[in-house]
Amino acid sequence: MARRNPVESVSGEPMGKHVDVRMDRPDLEGLPPIEVPAGYELITFSPGLFEEWVALLDRCFPELEPFDKGKWASRTIERAQFMPEGTFFVRHSGSLVATAFCWLDEPDERELGRVHWVGAEDAHRGRSLGRLVTVAVLHHMVSVGLKRAMLDTQDYRLPAVNLYLKLGFVPTPQNEAQVDAWRRVLSSLGRSDIPLSAGPFEQLP
């Protein structure tokens, strides 16, 4: 499959020069319900889905280098903190079309969960599948006793940032470069009302 041409960030720079930005949800209260659209099915990981998962990530992120099965396994299912029941997929007509999973940066983490690798196929845009898998991950965090959530995204992923803002995540810049990126992002989204820390910066876990 041909890889997509490089995407530009809101700063006008090629995607390879994008700025990673962090968002946090300070608590897991008041989560919206999990709503699965008609014709779709929400499922969790089983070993037989691994190769389909990797193929799905290639379809969701064609701007990236192809995902290597061995490397992906070493980063996910072979790690102690991997949670099959916290790894979600949306299935449509027998195929996986969206995904996200709960991740703990350390196996003994009991407070903070990471919403990781949220992706949905372009062909299913408009069905709120990214929202569905993100909300499913947040509900899973509650079920295992986590207290708050975070995620990393990039400054060019404006629809994703807008979704996370609507789900209660807030910008938590970690340095001046992220402050500048957040100002551009929020201006592009018409959300310049959201306050940003100007430092000194707390390096959050």
C-alpha positions as CSV (number, residue, x, y, z in Angstrom):
1,M,0.0,0.0,0.0
2,A,1.3,3.4,-0.9
3,R,2.1,5.7,2.0
4,R,0.3,9.0,2.2
5,N,2.1,12.2,1.4
6,P,3.5,13.9,4.5
7,V,0.8,15.8,6.4
8,E,1.5,19.4,7.5
9,S,1.0,20.5,11.0
10,V,-0.9,23.7,11.9
11,S,2.4,25.4,12.0
12,G,2.8,24.7,8.3
13,E,5.8,22.4,8.9
14,P,6.1,18.9,7.5
15,M,4.7,16.2,9.7
16,G,8.2,15.0,10.5
17,K,8.7,18.3,12.3
18,H,5.5,18.2,14.3
19,V,5.2,18.9,18.0
20,D,4.0,16.3,20.3
21,V,1.5,17.7,22.8
22,R,0.2,16.3,26.0
23,M,-3.4,16.3,27.4
24,D,-4.6,15.2,30.8
25,R,-8.0,14.4,32.3
26,P,-7.6,15.3,36.0
27,D,-10.3,12.7,37.1
28,L,-12.4,10.0,35.6
29,E,-15.8,11.3,36.9
30,G,-18.7,12.1,34.7
31,L,-17.7,10.0,31.7
32,P,-20.2,9.8,28.9
33,P,-21.8,6.4,28.2
34,I,-20.4,4.0,25.7
35,E,-22.5,4.3,22.5
36,V,-21.9,1.8,19.7
37,P,-23.5,2.9,16.4
38,A,-25.7,0.5,14.5
39,G,-23.8,-1.9,12.3
40,Y,-20.7,-1.8,14.5
41,E,-19.4,-4.0,17.3
42,L,-17.1,-3.1,20.2
43,I,-14.8,-6.0,21.1
44,T,-11.6,-6.4,23.1
45,F,-8.3,-8.1,22.3
46,S,-7.7,-11.8,21.8
47,P,-4.5,-13.4,20.5
48,G,-6.1,-14.2,17.2
49,L,-6.6,-10.4,16.5
50,F,-2.9,-9.4,16.7
51,E,-2.1,-9.5,13.0
52,E,-5.4,-7.7,12.2
53,W,-4.5,-5.1,14.8
54,V,-1.2,-4.4,13.1
55,A,-2.8,-4.2,9.7
56,L,-5.5,-1.8,11.1
57,L,-2.8,0.5,12.5
58,D,-1.2,0.6,9.0
59,R,-4.6,1.7,7.6
60,C,-5.2,4.2,10.4
61,F,-1.8,5.8,10.2
62,P,-0.6,5.6,6.6
63,E,1.6,8.6,7.1
64,L,3.8,6.5,9.3
65,E,6.3,3.8,8.4
66,P,4.6,0.4,8.2
67,F,4.2,-1.3,11.6
68,D,6.5,-4.2,12.3
69,K,4.7,-7.1,13.9
70,G,7.7,-8.1,16.0
71,K,8.4,-4.6,17.3
72,W,4.7,-4.0,18.0
73,A,4.5,-7.2,20.0
74,S,7.5,-6.2,22.0
75,R,6.0,-2.9,22.8
76,T,2.5,-4.2,23.7
77,I,1.5,-7.8,24.2
78,E,4.8,-9.0,25.5
79,R,4.9,-6.3,28.2
80,A,3.7,-7.0,31.8
81,Q,1.3,-4.0,31.7
82,F,-0.6,-5.1,28.6
83,M,-4.3,-5.4,29.3
84,P,-6.3,-7.5,26.7
85,E,-9.5,-6.3,28.4
86,G,-8.4,-2.7,28.0
87,T,-7.5,-3.0,24.3
88,F,-10.5,-2.1,22.2
89,F,-11.5,-2.6,18.6
90,V,-14.6,-1.7,16.6
91,R,-15.6,-4.3,14.1
92,H,-17.7,-3.7,11.0
93,S,-18.7,-6.3,8.5
94,G,-16.1,-8.7,9.9
95,S,-13.2,-6.2,9.7
96,L,-11.5,-4.1,12.4
97,V,-12.0,-0.4,11.7
98,A,-11.0,1.5,14.9
99,T,-8.9,0.9,18.0
100,A,-7.5,2.4,21.2
101,F,-6.0,0.8,24.3
102,C,-5.3,1.6,27.9
103,W,-1.6,1.6,28.8
104,L,0.4,2.0,32.0
105,D,3.8,3.5,31.7
106,E,5.0,1.3,34.5
107,P,3.5,-2.1,35.4
108,D,2.9,-1.1,39.0
109,E,1.1,2.2,38.1
110,R,-2.1,2.5,40.1
111,E,-3.1,6.2,39.5
112,L,-2.6,7.3,35.9
113,G,-3.6,5.6,32.7
114,R,-2.6,6.5,29.2
115,V,-5.1,6.5,26.3
116,H,-2.9,5.0,23.6
117,W,-2.9,4.7,19.8
118,V,-6.4,5.9,19.0
119,G,-7.2,5.3,15.4
120,A,-10.1,4.9,13.0
121,E,-10.2,4.2,9.3
122,D,-11.0,7.2,7.1
123,A,-13.7,5.3,5.4
124,H,-15.7,5.3,8.6
125,R,-15.2,8.9,9.4
126,G,-18.3,10.6,10.9
127,R,-19.4,7.6,12.9
128,S,-17.7,8.8,16.1
129,L,-15.6,5.7,16.3
130,G,-12.6,7.5,17.7
131,R,-14.9,8.8,20.4
132,L,-16.2,5.3,21.0
133,V,-12.9,3.7,21.6
134,T,-11.6,6.6,23.7
135,V,-14.6,6.5,26.0
136,A,-14.3,2.7,26.2
137,V,-10.7,3.0,27.4
138,L,-11.7,5.6,30.0
139,H,-14.4,3.4,31.4
140,H,-11.9,0.5,31.6
141,M,-9.6,2.8,33.6
142,V,-12.4,3.3,36.1
143,S,-13.0,-0.4,36.3
144,V,-9.4,-1.1,37.3
145,G,-9.2,1.7,39.8
146,L,-7.2,4.3,38.0
147,K,-7.9,7.9,39.0
148,R,-6.9,10.0,36.0
149,A,-5.9,9.8,32.4
150,M,-3.5,11.3,29.9
151,L,-2.6,11.0,26.3
152,D,-0.1,12.3,23.8
153,T,-1.0,13.5,20.4
154,Q,0.5,15.8,17.7
155,D,-0.2,19.4,16.8
156,Y,-1.6,18.6,13.3
157,R,-4.3,16.2,14.5
158,L,-6.9,18.9,15.0
159,P,-10.0,16.6,14.9
160,A,-8.5,14.4,17.5
161,V,-7.5,17.3,19.8
162,N,-11.0,18.7,19.5
163,L,-12.5,15.3,20.5
164,Y,-10.3,15.1,23.5
165,L,-11.2,18.6,24.6
166,K,-14.9,17.6,24.4
167,L,-14.2,14.6,26.5
168,G,-12.7,16.6,29.4
169,F,-9.0,16.5,28.6
170,V,-7.0,19.7,29.0
171,P,-3.7,20.9,27.5
172,T,-0.8,20.3,29.8
173,P,2.3,21.7,28.0
174,Q,5.6,20.4,29.2
175,N,7.9,23.1,27.7
176,E,7.8,26.4,25.8
177,A,7.7,24.6,22.4
178,Q,4.5,22.9,23.5
179,V,3.0,26.2,24.7
180,D,3.6,27.7,21.3
181,A,2.1,24.6,19.6
182,W,-0.9,24.7,21.8
183,R,-1.5,28.4,21.0
184,R,-1.6,27.6,17.3
185,V,-3.8,24.5,17.8
186,L,-6.3,26.3,20.0
187,S,-6.5,29.3,17.7
188,S,-7.1,26.9,14.8
189,L,-10.0,25.3,16.7
190,G,-11.4,28.6,17.9
191,R,-10.7,27.7,21.5
192,S,-8.3,30.5,22.5
193,D,-10.4,30.8,25.7
194,I,-8.6,27.7,27.1
195,P,-5.9,28.9,29.5
196,L,-2.3,27.6,29.1
197,S,0.4,27.5,31.7
198,A,3.3,29.8,30.9
199,G,5.7,28.0,33.1
200,P,7.6,27.0,35.2
201,F,6.6,23.6,33.9
202,E,5.7,20.7,36.0
203,Q,7.1,17.5,34.4
204,L,4.1,15.3,35.0
205,P,4.6,11.5,35.2
